[in-house]
């Protein structure tokens, strides 16, 4: 566990002390883009459009007066509209211009800078300077120090959606900085020297420190534990945990830890971060669609990499059903809509991979959607096409990162793809071990007994090679499956195959393990539902007639 956040304050103070001595490369390399950017981004005297000026003042006033509904409306509706109208390809007004407008409101300026730098990352990615990446980091230092170092809960009300976006963007910018510092080919000597001198900037320990500190400050794990037993979470929340700001930041930090550990390739620790969250029950703690989608995506992916295919399939199927219901409720212009659409495509691909390695029955509507979206690649994977597995994994997996900076003293190169290449290699090695399992399963379904030599001949293998594959089949089809409890790491070992077998001498004895579905019971239940519906309709009709 990590201690207090003091290293953030130290980093910030040292940065302020020698900021004047530092040199940054402030251009993207595209003269037109640089000219457009500098037109107002580097000019504090730039005239802010009247509509934008009015919005900023209204936003600040709502924040000061703690009008949570109005703040949410400014953040989710007005801000995106103004972005599309005025700042689609340009940055928002420079903080130095805005601070004069809001009379040096320190807290509002920290939150404005969070939006300002987030917009830069989203819209001006290719033109981001090293200085801007550093400044964004220090602004997060200020924000989290303000929240965590206060003696009591800070008087700040922020909508859940914005709180989730803060945690989500914090991890995203760390991910982008890790990629940035690993791409050394096009960096100047000055940039590399600055990176060498500032190893604490976007350091993995600092990021973990923030997330763990928010979890501890909010007592969110204790609250979730009591909530799971139908108790009152406030009884263990403490002063900070009862405050909605700290409670939701604590909850979202757990999801952030899940994501961060997954990006680092530590899947056990990723699932462990959620050990007090019951994923298979509806929760009152999160009503943010993007958070729900992120949670199940990373949980499902972690299960996939841990070879818990049944749990991975369940996670993906559950969230894909949720997306089917939720997408209609989101406004078409919402940035969440684009995010969820992208994740939707990735999860259908991951689901196809799971079902190839571990066939099982899923919801018919999800199965049809999967067939429409990834039917061709799914078919290729079922035929044992390694290239199809690799193509799907590269498309659907998260962009992994290295927790440590590269060695700046070796010949310059780009190292940002190495973590992803390593994870791809690990996954494909697992796939290669299972390539013959679908074919073996198909033969076993046709017989009740057969000689080992005969089945080995069908597969063009020697008896020794076949026995190895047979043992592999037995081993790979035994999965740890979650059955009860809040921890996703818990489970029971279950045989996944619909056929089982044992070897007696040179003979294989085969038996079905799955009982055929009892369709009669299903139709009887539907008939009873129809009769109940008819009775209800007749009662309604009678009451209307009497009126």
C-alpha positions as CSV (number, residue, x, y, z in Angstrom):
1,X,0.0,0.0,0.0
2,X,1.2,3.5,-0.7
3,X,1.7,6.4,1.7
4,X,0.7,10.0,1.6
5,X,0.9,12.1,-1.5
6,X,3.9,14.3,-0.4
7,X,6.0,13.4,-3.5
8,X,3.5,15.3,-5.6
9,X,4.0,18.5,-3.6
10,X,7.8,18.1,-3.8
11,X,7.7,17.6,-7.6
12,X,5.6,20.7,-8.0
13,X,7.8,22.9,-5.8
14,X,10.9,21.8,-7.6
15,X,9.3,22.4,-10.9
16,X,8.2,26.0,-9.9
17,X,11.7,26.7,-8.7
18,X,13.6,26.1,-11.9
19,X,10.9,26.5,-14.5
20,X,12.6,29.6,-15.9
21,X,15.7,27.7,-16.6
22,X,14.0,25.0,-18.8
23,X,13.8,25.0,-22.5
24,X,11.0,23.3,-24.4
25,X,10.4,22.5,-28.0
26,X,7.0,24.2,-28.5
27,X,6.2,23.3,-32.2
28,X,4.5,20.4,-33.9
29,X,6.5,20.6,-37.1
30,X,3.5,21.7,-39.1
31,X,3.8,25.5,-39.8
32,X,0.1,26.0,-40.5
33,X,-0.9,24.2,-37.3
34,X,1.7,26.1,-35.2
35,X,0.5,29.4,-36.6
36,X,-3.1,28.6,-35.8
37,X,-2.2,27.3,-32.4
38,X,-0.1,30.3,-31.5
39,X,-2.8,32.7,-32.8
40,X,-4.4,32.6,-29.4
41,X,-3.1,29.7,-27.3
42,X,0.2,31.5,-26.5
43,X,-1.4,34.9,-26.3
44,X,-2.9,35.8,-22.9
45,X,-4.4,38.9,-24.5
46,X,-6.5,36.9,-27.0
47,X,-10.1,38.1,-27.0
48,X,-12.3,35.4,-25.6
49,X,-15.6,35.2,-27.5
50,X,-18.5,36.7,-25.6
51,X,-20.5,33.4,-25.5
52,X,-17.5,31.6,-24.1
53,X,-16.8,34.4,-21.6
54,X,-20.4,34.2,-20.4
55,X,-20.2,30.4,-20.1
56,X,-17.0,30.5,-18.1
57,X,-18.5,33.0,-15.6
58,X,-21.7,31.1,-15.3
59,X,-19.7,27.8,-14.8
60,X,-17.7,29.4,-12.1
61,X,-20.7,30.8,-10.3
62,X,-22.5,27.4,-10.4
63,X,-19.3,25.8,-8.9
64,X,-19.1,28.4,-6.1
65,X,-22.8,28.1,-5.2
66,X,-22.6,24.3,-5.4
67,X,-25.5,24.0,-7.9
68,X,-24.7,20.4,-8.8
69,X,-27.4,20.1,-11.5
70,X,-26.3,23.3,-13.2
71,X,-22.6,22.2,-13.0
72,X,-23.6,18.9,-14.6
73,X,-25.5,20.8,-17.4
74,X,-22.5,23.1,-18.0
75,X,-20.1,20.1,-18.2
76,X,-22.2,17.6,-20.2
77,X,-24.1,20.0,-22.5
78,X,-22.8,23.5,-22.8
79,X,-19.0,22.7,-22.7
80,X,-19.2,20.1,-25.6
81,X,-21.4,22.5,-27.7
82,X,-19.0,25.4,-27.3
83,X,-16.1,23.1,-28.1
84,X,-17.7,22.0,-31.4
85,X,-18.5,25.6,-32.2
86,X,-15.3,27.4,-31.4
87,X,-12.6,25.0,-30.5
88,X,-13.0,22.0,-32.7
89,X,-9.4,22.2,-33.9
90,X,-8.1,24.8,-31.5
91,X,-7.4,24.9,-27.8
92,X,-9.7,26.6,-25.3
93,X,-8.5,30.0,-24.1
94,X,-5.2,29.9,-22.3
95,X,-5.5,29.6,-18.5
96,X,-3.6,32.9,-18.1
97,X,-6.5,34.6,-19.9
98,X,-9.2,32.9,-17.9
99,X,-7.7,33.5,-14.5
100,X,-8.1,37.3,-14.9
101,X,-11.8,36.7,-15.8
102,X,-12.6,34.6,-12.7
103,X,-10.7,36.8,-10.2
104,X,-8.1,34.2,-9.4
105,X,-10.5,31.5,-8.2
106,X,-7.8,28.9,-7.5
107,X,-10.1,25.8,-7.3
108,X,-12.0,26.7,-10.4
109,X,-8.8,27.3,-12.3
110,X,-7.5,23.9,-11.4
111,X,-10.7,22.3,-12.8
112,X,-10.6,24.6,-15.8
113,X,-7.0,23.5,-16.5
114,X,-8.1,19.9,-16.2
115,X,-10.6,20.5,-19.0
116,X,-8.1,22.6,-21.0
117,X,-5.3,20.0,-21.0
118,X,-7.8,17.2,-21.6
119,X,-9.0,19.0,-24.7
120,X,-5.4,19.4,-25.9
121,X,-4.9,15.7,-25.6
122,X,-8.1,14.9,-27.5
123,X,-7.9,17.5,-30.3
124,X,-4.3,18.7,-30.6
125,X,-2.5,15.4,-29.8
126,X,0.1,15.8,-32.6
127,X,1.0,19.3,-31.5
128,X,1.4,18.6,-27.7
129,X,4.6,20.0,-26.4
130,X,6.7,18.5,-23.6
131,X,5.9,21.5,-21.5
132,X,2.1,20.9,-21.8
133,X,2.5,17.3,-20.8
134,X,4.4,18.4,-17.7
135,X,2.0,21.2,-16.9
136,X,-1.0,18.8,-17.1
137,X,0.7,16.5,-14.7
138,X,1.4,19.3,-12.2
139,X,-2.2,20.4,-12.5
140,X,-3.3,16.9,-11.4
141,X,-0.8,17.2,-8.5
142,X,-2.6,20.4,-7.4
143,X,-6.0,18.9,-7.8
144,X,-5.3,15.7,-5.8
145,X,-3.3,17.5,-3.2
146,X,-6.2,19.9,-2.7
147,X,-8.6,16.9,-2.2
148,X,-6.4,14.6,-0.2
149,X,-4.4,16.9,2.1
150,X,-7.4,18.8,3.5
151,X,-8.1,18.3,7.2
152,X,-11.8,17.7,6.4
153,X,-13.9,17.1,3.3
154,X,-13.4,19.9,0.8
155,X,-16.6,21.9,0.0
156,X,-16.7,20.9,-3.6
157,X,-19.5,19.3,-5.5
158,X,-18.7,17.7,-8.9
159,X,-21.1,15.5,-11.0
160,X,-20.2,11.8,-11.0
161,X,-19.6,11.9,-14.8
162,X,-16.9,14.5,-14.4
163,X,-15.3,12.7,-11.4
164,X,-15.1,9.5,-13.6
165,X,-13.6,11.5,-16.4
166,X,-10.9,13.0,-14.1
167,X,-9.7,9.5,-13.1
168,X,-10.1,8.1,-16.6
169,X,-8.1,11.0,-18.1
170,X,-5.5,10.9,-15.4
171,X,-4.7,7.3,-16.4
172,X,-5.0,8.0,-20.1
173,X,-2.5,10.8,-19.9
174,X,-0.1,8.6,-17.9
175,X,-0.5,6.0,-20.7
176,X,0.2,8.6,-23.4
177,X,3.2,10.0,-21.6
178,X,4.7,6.4,-21.2
179,X,4.3,6.0,-25.0
180,X,5.7,9.5,-25.6
181,X,8.9,9.0,-23.6
182,X,9.5,5.6,-25.2
183,X,9.5,7.1,-28.7
184,X,13.0,8.4,-28.8
185,X,13.7,8.6,-32.6
186,X,12.4,12.0,-33.2
187,X,13.3,13.7,-30.0
188,X,15.9,16.4,-29.7
189,X,18.8,16.2,-27.3
190,X,17.2,18.9,-25.1
191,X,13.9,16.9,-24.8
192,X,15.8,13.7,-23.9
193,X,17.9,15.6,-21.3
194,X,14.7,17.1,-19.7
195,X,13.2,13.6,-19.5
196,X,16.4,12.3,-17.8
197,X,16.3,15.1,-15.3
198,X,12.6,14.5,-14.4
199,X,12.1,10.8,-13.7
200,X,9.2,11.5,-11.3
201,X,7.1,13.2,-13.9
202,X,4.2,10.7,-14.6
203,X,6.0,8.1,-12.6
204,X,4.0,4.9,-12.1
205,X,4.4,5.0,-8.4
206,X,3.0,8.5,-8.3
207,X,-0.1,7.4,-10.3
208,X,-0.6,4.4,-8.1
209,X,-0.1,6.6,-5.0
210,X,-3.0,8.8,-6.0
211,X,-5.4,6.0,-6.7
212,X,-4.6,4.1,-3.5
213,X,-4.7,7.3,-1.5
214,X,-8.2,8.1,-2.8
215,X,-9.3,4.5,-2.0
216,X,-8.0,4.8,1.5
217,X,-9.3,8.3,2.2
218,X,-12.9,7.3,1.1
219,X,-12.9,4.0,3.0
220,X,-14.6,2.7,-0.1
221,X,-13.6,-0.9,0.3
222,X,-15.1,-1.0,3.8
223,X,-18.2,0.6,2.5
224,X,-18.6,-1.9,-0.3
225,X,-18.0,-4.8,2.1
226,X,-20.8,-3.6,4.4
227,X,-23.1,-2.8,1.4
228,X,-22.6,-6.4,0.1
229,X,-24.1,-7.7,3.4
230,X,-27.1,-5.3,3.2
231,X,-25.6,-3.1,5.9
232,X,-25.4,0.7,6.1
233,X,-22.2,1.9,4.3
234,X,-22.2,5.2,6.2
235,X,-21.5,3.3,9.4
236,X,-17.9,2.7,8.3
237,X,-17.5,5.6,5.8
238,X,-16.1,8.2,8.1
239,X,-16.3,11.9,7.5
240,X,-14.6,11.7,4.1
241,X,-16.4,8.5,2.9
242,X,-19.8,10.0,3.5
243,X,-19.0,12.9,1.3
244,X,-20.1,12.1,-2.3
245,X,-16.9,13.6,-3.8
246,X,-14.6,11.3,-1.9
247,X,-17.0,8.3,-2.1
248,X,-17.2,8.4,-5.9
249,X,-13.5,9.2,-6.4
250,X,-12.7,6.2,-4.2
251,X,-15.0,4.0,-6.3
252,X,-13.7,5.2,-9.6
253,X,-10.1,4.8,-8.3
254,X,-10.8,1.1,-7.9
255,X,-11.8,0.9,-11.5
256,X,-8.7,2.9,-12.3
257,X,-6.5,0.4,-10.5
258,X,-8.2,-2.4,-12.5
259,X,-7.3,-0.6,-15.7
260,X,-3.8,0.4,-14.7
261,X,-2.8,-3.1,-13.6
262,X,-4.3,-4.6,-16.8
263,X,-2.2,-2.1,-18.9
264,X,0.9,-3.3,-16.9
265,X,0.0,-7.0,-17.6
266,X,-0.7,-7.8,-13.9
267,X,-4.1,-9.4,-14.3
268,X,-4.3,-11.0,-10.9
269,X,-3.8,-7.7,-9.2
270,X,-6.2,-6.1,-11.6
271,X,-9.1,-8.4,-10.5
272,X,-8.0,-8.2,-6.9
273,X,-8.5,-4.4,-6.9
274,X,-12.3,-5.1,-7.3
275,X,-12.5,-7.9,-4.7
276,X,-15.2,-5.9,-2.8
277,X,-17.3,-5.1,-5.9
278,X,-20.0,-7.6,-6.8
279,X,-19.8,-7.4,-10.6
280,X,-22.8,-9.7,-11.1
281,X,-25.2,-7.4,-9.2
282,X,-26.5,-4.0,-10.0
283,X,-24.7,-1.4,-7.9
284,X,-25.8,2.0,-6.6
285,X,-22.3,3.2,-6.7
286,X,-21.9,3.7,-10.4
287,X,-24.4,5.1,-12.8
288,X,-21.9,6.3,-15.4
289,X,-22.1,4.2,-18.6
290,X,-18.5,4.8,-19.6
291,X,-17.4,3.5,-16.2
292,X,-19.5,0.4,-16.4
293,X,-18.2,-0.4,-19.9
294,X,-14.6,0.2,-18.9
295,X,-15.0,-2.1,-15.8
296,X,-16.4,-5.0,-17.7
297,X,-14.0,-4.6,-20.6
298,X,-10.9,-4.8,-18.4
299,X,-12.4,-7.5,-16.1
300,X,-13.3,-9.6,-19.2
301,X,-9.8,-9.1,-20.7
302,X,-8.0,-10.0,-17.5
303,X,-10.1,-13.2,-17.2
304,X,-9.2,-14.0,-20.9
305,X,-5.5,-13.6,-20.2
306,X,-5.8,-15.7,-17.0
307,X,-7.4,-18.5,-19.1
308,X,-10.8,-18.1,-17.3
309,X,-12.8,-18.2,-20.5
310,X,-16.2,-18.8,-19.0
311,X,-15.9,-15.8,-16.7
312,X,-14.6,-13.7,-19.5
313,X,-17.5,-14.7,-21.7
314,X,-20.0,-13.9,-19.0
315,X,-18.4,-10.5,-18.4
316,X,-18.5,-9.6,-22.1
317,X,-22.0,-10.9,-22.7
318,X,-23.4,-9.0,-19.7
319,X,-21.9,-5.6,-20.7
320,X,-22.8,-6.1,-24.4
321,X,-26.5,-6.6,-23.3
322,X,-26.1,-3.4,-21.1
323,X,-24.8,-1.5,-24.1
324,X,-27.7,-2.6,-26.3
325,X,-30.1,-1.1,-23.7
326,X,-28.0,2.0,-22.9
327,X,-26.9,3.3,-26.3
328,X,-30.5,4.4,-27.1
329,X,-30.5,6.6,-24.0
330,X,-27.3,8.5,-24.7
331,X,-27.4,11.7,-26.9
332,X,-25.8,11.1,-30.3
333,X,-23.4,14.0,-29.8
334,X,-22.1,12.7,-26.5
335,X,-18.4,11.8,-26.5
336,X,-19.4,8.7,-24.4
337,X,-21.3,7.4,-27.5
338,X,-18.2,7.3,-29.6
339,X,-16.2,5.7,-26.7
340,X,-18.8,3.0,-26.1
341,X,-19.2,2.2,-29.9
342,X,-15.4,1.6,-30.1
343,X,-15.4,-0.5,-26.9
344,X,-18.4,-2.4,-28.3
345,X,-16.5,-3.5,-31.4
346,X,-13.5,-4.5,-29.3
347,X,-15.6,-6.6,-26.9
348,X,-17.4,-8.5,-29.7
349,X,-14.0,-9.4,-31.0
350,X,-12.8,-10.5,-27.6
351,X,-16.0,-12.5,-27.1
352,X,-15.4,-14.3,-30.4
353,X,-11.9,-15.2,-29.2
354,X,-13.3,-16.6,-26.0
355,X,-16.0,-18.7,-27.7
356,X,-13.4,-20.1,-30.1
357,X,-11.2,-21.2,-27.2
358,X,-14.1,-22.2,-25.0
359,X,-17.5,-22.8,-26.8
360,X,-20.5,-22.2,-24.7
361,X,-24.1,-21.0,-25.0
362,X,-24.7,-17.2,-24.9
363,X,-27.7,-14.9,-25.3
364,X,-29.1,-15.3,-28.9
365,X,-29.2,-11.5,-29.6
366,X,-25.5,-11.2,-28.6
367,X,-24.6,-14.2,-30.7
368,X,-26.3,-12.8,-33.8
369,X,-24.6,-9.4,-33.3
370,X,-21.2,-11.1,-32.9
371,X,-21.8,-13.1,-36.1
372,X,-22.7,-9.9,-38.0
373,X,-19.6,-8.0,-36.7
374,X,-16.8,-10.6,-36.6
375,X,-18.3,-13.7,-38.3
376,X,-15.5,-14.0,-40.9
377,X,-12.7,-13.7,-38.3
378,X,-14.5,-16.0,-35.9
379,X,-14.7,-18.6,-38.7
380,X,-11.0,-18.3,-39.4
381,X,-10.1,-18.6,-35.7
382,X,-12.3,-21.7,-35.5
383,X,-10.2,-23.2,-38.3
384,X,-7.0,-22.6,-36.3
385,X,-5.8,-19.6,-38.2
386,X,-3.1,-18.0,-35.9
387,X,-3.0,-14.9,-38.0
388,X,-6.7,-14.3,-37.3
389,X,-6.1,-14.6,-33.6
390,X,-3.2,-12.1,-33.8
391,X,-5.3,-9.7,-35.9
392,X,-8.2,-9.8,-33.4
393,X,-5.9,-9.5,-30.3
394,X,-4.0,-6.5,-31.7
395,X,-7.4,-4.8,-32.5
396,X,-9.2,-5.6,-29.3
397,X,-6.6,-5.6,-26.6
398,X,-5.7,-2.4,-24.6
399,X,-2.5,-0.5,-25.5
400,X,-0.1,-1.9,-22.9
401,X,2.6,0.2,-21.4
402,X,5.9,-0.1,-19.6
403,X,6.1,1.0,-16.0
404,X,9.7,2.2,-16.4
405,X,11.3,4.7,-18.7
406,X,13.6,3.5,-21.5
407,X,17.3,3.5,-21.3
408,X,18.2,6.9,-22.7
409,X,21.9,6.0,-23.0
410,X,21.6,3.3,-25.6
411,X,21.1,4.0,-29.4
412,X,17.9,5.9,-29.9
413,X,14.9,3.9,-31.0
414,X,11.1,3.6,-30.5
415,X,10.3,1.2,-27.7
416,X,6.6,2.0,-27.2
417,X,5.3,-1.1,-29.0
418,X,7.4,-3.6,-27.0
419,X,4.8,-4.2,-24.1
420,X,2.0,-4.9,-26.6
421,X,4.3,-7.2,-28.6
422,X,5.1,-9.2,-25.4
423,X,1.5,-9.6,-24.4
424,X,0.6,-10.7,-27.9
425,X,3.3,-13.2,-27.9
426,X,2.1,-14.7,-24.6
427,X,-1.4,-14.9,-25.8
428,X,-0.5,-16.6,-29.1
429,X,1.6,-19.1,-27.3
430,X,-1.5,-20.1,-25.3
431,X,-3.5,-20.3,-28.5
432,X,-1.0,-22.6,-30.2
433,X,-1.2,-25.0,-27.3
434,X,-5.0,-25.3,-27.9
435,X,-5.1,-25.4,-31.7
436,X,-6.0,-29.1,-31.9
437,X,-8.6,-29.1,-29.2
438,X,-11.6,-28.2,-31.4
439,X,-10.8,-31.0,-33.8
440,X,-10.3,-33.5,-31.0
441,X,-13.6,-32.4,-29.5
442,X,-15.4,-32.9,-32.8
443,X,-14.2,-36.5,-33.1
444,X,-15.0,-37.3,-29.5
445,X,-18.6,-36.3,-30.1
446,X,-19.0,-39.0,-32.7
447,X,-17.9,-42.0,-30.6
448,X,-18.5,-43.7,-27.3
449,X,-15.3,-45.8,-27.5
450,X,-12.4,-45.9,-29.9
451,X,-8.7,-47.0,-30.0
452,X,-6.1,-44.3,-29.4
453,X,-4.3,-45.4,-32.6
454,X,-7.4,-44.7,-34.7
455,X,-8.0,-41.2,-33.3
456,X,-4.2,-40.4,-33.6
457,X,-4.4,-41.5,-37.3
458,X,-7.4,-39.2,-37.9
459,X,-5.2,-36.3,-36.6
460,X,-2.1,-37.3,-38.4
461,X,-0.2,-37.7,-35.1
462,X,1.9,-40.4,-33.6
463,X,0.4,-42.1,-30.5
464,X,2.9,-40.3,-28.2
465,X,2.1,-36.9,-29.7
466,X,-1.6,-37.7,-29.5
467,X,-1.4,-38.6,-25.8
468,X,0.3,-35.2,-25.2
469,X,-2.5,-33.4,-27.0
470,X,-5.1,-35.5,-25.1
471,X,-3.6,-34.4,-21.8
472,X,-3.6,-30.9,-23.0
473,X,-7.3,-31.2,-23.9
474,X,-8.0,-32.4,-20.3
475,X,-6.0,-29.6,-18.7
476,X,-7.2,-26.7,-20.9
477,X,-10.9,-27.6,-20.5
478,X,-10.6,-27.4,-16.7
479,X,-11.3,-23.7,-15.8
480,X,-11.6,-21.8,-12.6
481,X,-15.2,-20.4,-12.7
482,X,-16.7,-17.8,-10.4
483,X,-19.8,-19.1,-8.6
484,X,-20.4,-16.9,-5.5
485,X,-18.8,-14.2,-3.3
486,X,-17.7,-10.7,-4.1
487,X,-14.1,-11.4,-5.1
488,X,-13.7,-12.1,-8.8
489,X,-10.6,-14.2,-8.0
490,X,-12.8,-16.8,-6.2
491,X,-14.2,-19.8,-8.1
492,X,-14.4,-23.5,-8.5
493,X,-12.7,-25.7,-11.0
494,X,-15.2,-26.9,-13.6
495,X,-14.8,-29.1,-16.7
496,X,-15.8,-27.0,-19.6
497,X,-16.2,-29.6,-22.4
498,X,-19.5,-31.1,-23.2
499,X,-17.8,-34.5,-23.5
500,X,-15.6,-36.3,-21.0
501,X,-13.4,-39.3,-21.4
502,X,-10.9,-41.6,-19.7
503,X,-8.2,-43.9,-21.1
504,X,-8.2,-47.6,-20.3
505,X,-5.2,-49.2,-21.9
506,X,-5.3,-48.4,-25.6
507,X,-9.0,-47.5,-25.6
508,X,-10.7,-44.2,-25.1
509,X,-14.1,-44.2,-23.3
510,X,-16.2,-41.2,-24.0
511,X,-19.4,-39.9,-22.3
512,X,-21.6,-36.8,-22.8
513,X,-21.4,-34.5,-19.7
514,X,-24.1,-32.0,-20.8
515,X,-27.7,-32.9,-20.4
516,X,-29.8,-32.0,-23.3
517,X,-31.9,-28.9,-22.8
518,X,-35.5,-29.6,-21.6
519,X,-37.4,-27.6,-24.2
520,X,-40.8,-28.8,-22.8
521,X,-40.2,-26.9,-19.5
522,X,-39.4,-23.7,-21.5
523,X,-42.6,-23.9,-23.5
524,X,-44.8,-24.6,-20.5
525,X,-43.4,-21.5,-18.7
526,X,-44.2,-19.4,-21.8
527,X,-47.7,-20.8,-22.0
528,X,-48.3,-19.9,-18.3
529,X,-47.0,-16.4,-18.9
530,X,-49.3,-16.0,-21.9
531,X,-52.3,-17.2,-19.9
532,X,-51.5,-14.7,-17.1
533,X,-51.2,-11.9,-19.6
534,X,-54.6,-12.8,-21.1
535,X,-56.2,-12.8,-17.6
536,X,-54.7,-9.3,-16.9
537,X,-56.0,-7.9,-20.2
538,X,-59.5,-9.3,-19.6
539,X,-59.6,-7.7,-16.1
540,X,-58.4,-4.3,-17.6
541,X,-61.0,-4.5,-20.3
542,X,-63.8,-5.4,-17.8
543,X,-62.9,-2.4,-15.5
544,X,-62.9,0.0,-18.5
545,X,-66.3,-1.3,-19.6
546,X,-67.7,-0.8,-16.1
547,X,-66.4,2.8,-16.0
